[in-house]
Amino acid sequence: MTGERARKRTAREHSRLVTAGDVDGLLALYAPDAVFEDPVGSGARQGHEALRAHFTATAAGGPAETVEDTVAGQDGCHVLSRITSVSGYRPLGPRYAARGWLAPPHGAEPAFLRRHYALQLRVGPSGLIEDMRAYWGRPDLEVSADGTDFTGPARLTPREEALRRLPETYLARLTGGDVEGTVALFAEDIVFEDPVGGILLRGKDALREHVFRGSAGKVHEVLGRPVSSMDGRFVVIRGDARVRVPADMRMRMITVCEIDDAGFGVHIRGYWGLGDLTMGPAPLTPEPSSPAPERPA
């Protein structure tokens, strides 16, 4: 197990090294047999050789990462960041277009590529990253001619739209006191971890009791921009929540929601650590507008 602060330092260093284009520095953060999937849904790969190829291609675009928040799990190993990255359109843009993840340019090629994503790291006892997952889907890719006016896909699939609406639907029903409507969003065999490493609930009956305790004005939350996955099975959301029962608490969290083919939640993982929890009155933080960080010269 590694402490929350150490894991957060690893996550921040990861983003710093990505922006610096330091491939060797990034590899030094990873265990030799580390597994990674970027994006989730594209297939897992393993080992430093595959990581080097992955980060070399990323570095070629000159990425600049803005970390919007970093939270830790209470399981002693996970840390998650919500990140926005701006890079040159090449070399990754044409690859994404060839895979159908981006619309091929008509006329002049875009100069910039923006990606909204959630980075999940599992850090082992040695302090090295053993597993990396980057959650982002087609709606999380945007292009721009000048680096200021970014546009995403012209149309989303019904599945993509449903995934991105789900967190707002859940929050509206929860804060409105609609317990049964909230529980109806989940499968019968739902697994609910909030926080990961703390509460573990299985099945709708256990979830119903949990929802009842948080409903009817007891929870107030500001949600960030959702990101998804290329396989259409995950939506990840950053939240800033105020819980008033049993005490006045504020929690910064990142929640990973797995959705089945019928659109029901089957596994919910809420990541927040003791360092992401404050007691007493504190203002909620609105989601910042999507930044366009300056790329390194």
Salt bridges, closest charged atoms under 4 A:
GLU13 OE2 - ARG16 NH2 2.82
ASP24 OD1 - ARG52 NH2 2.94
ASP38 OD2 - HIS54 NE2 2.93
ASP38 OD1 - ARG115 NH1 3.56
GLU68 OE2 - ARG82 NH1 4.00
ASP69 OD2 - ARG238 NE 3.58
ASP69 OD1 - ARG252 NH2 2.91
ASP75 OD2 - HIS78 ND1 2.63
GLU109 OE2 - ARG90 NE 2.81
GLU130 OE1 - ARG122 NH1 2.68
ASP131 OD1 - ARG133 NE 3.27
ASP140 OD1 - ARG164 NH2 3.06
ASP140 OD1 - ARG225 NH1 2.86
GLU142 OE1 - ARG114 NE 2.64
GLU142 OE1 - HIS116 NE2 3.04
GLU142 OE2 - ARG225 NH2 3.89
GLU160 OE1 - ARG138 NH2 2.76
GLU180 OE2 - ARG208 NE 2.80
GLU188 OE2 - LYS204 NZ 3.60
GLU193 OE2 - HIS267 NE2 2.61
GLU193 OE2 - ARG269 NE 3.90
ASP205 OD1 - ARG208 NH1 3.04
GLU209 OE2 - ARG213 NH1 3.41
ASP240 OD2 - ARG250 NH2 2.75
ASP248 OD1 - ARG242 NE 3.53
GLU258 OE2 - ARG233 NH2 3.54
ASP261 OD1 - ARG233 NH1 3.38
ASP276 OD1 - LYS8 NZ 2.53
ASP276 OD1 - ARG252 NH2 3.35
GLU287 OE1 - ARG238 NH1 2.43
